[in-house]
């Protein structure tokens, strides 16, 4: 099972640096590093997608986390996560 081939191209990562970009379902599907030491991480775990926003690589205290059951909710929550990141890093873009 995979996401649509063009799934990640639906999003504007602006000046984020893409570190990992896969459409097959695995723990390390997407990682994007932004200014101010912000990391967007997306993975697939036991039938669900998880989106994390991490500051200063502190995985113990995530800034935000989204749980998504399907591609549609993943897309919706990716947009929410990217809006949070834009607000945090708005002076850096």
N, C-alpha and C positions, 0 to 999 in steps of 0.2 A: 504494500500500500504506500502511496506517495501523495504529496500535495501536487496541485497543478504545476506544471513545468514553469510557468511564469509567476508563480505565487509571490515570491519576494520582490519581483519588479513592480508590484502594485504600490510599494511604499517608497516614500522619499526619506532616505536616511541622511540627507543633507550632507554635512561634512563628516559624518561618522565613517569610521574605517572598518570595513567588513573583514572579519577574521575567519569566519566559517559560514558557509552558505550551501545548504543541502536541502533537497526536497524529499528525500526518503525519510521515513519516520525513525528517528533515533534520538538519543539524549543530546547530542550536539548538532542541532539543526542550523542555528544561526547565532552568531555573536557579532555585535557591532560596538566598537569603542568610540565614545564621544569625548569632547573636551570636558574639563572639570572631573576627570576620572570616573565618568559614568559609563556603565556597561549595560547593554541590552542583550539578554540571553534567552534563547527559545529552545526548548527541547520537548521530546515526546517520551512520556513515562507511563507505562502500564495503561495504555489506552486513552491518555489525556495529554493535551499540550499544556506546557507551563511557560509563562513569560515572566522573566525577572528583570527588575531594574536594580542595579547594584552600584553603590558609590564606594570609591576607593578600594575596590576588590574585596569588600567586606561581605562575604556570603552569609555570615551569621545574622546580620541585620539588613535585610533587603529593603529598599526604598518602596517597592511595590511588587506585587505578585498577582498574576492572573491565571486562572484555571479555565481551560477551554476544551469542550468535548468534541468540537468539529471544526472544519475549515472556516465556516461562516463566522463562528464566535471567535476563532483565532484572528481573523481579519479585523473584526470589530475591536477586539482588545489590543491588537497591535497598534491600531490608530490611537487608542486611548493612551497606551504606553508612550508612543512617539510624541504625543502632545505634552505629556508630563516632562519628557526629556527636553523638548523644545523650550518649555518654560524654565527649566533648571539651567539650561545652557544658552538661553537667548542672547546673552551678551557676548557669547563666544562664536556665534555663527556669522 
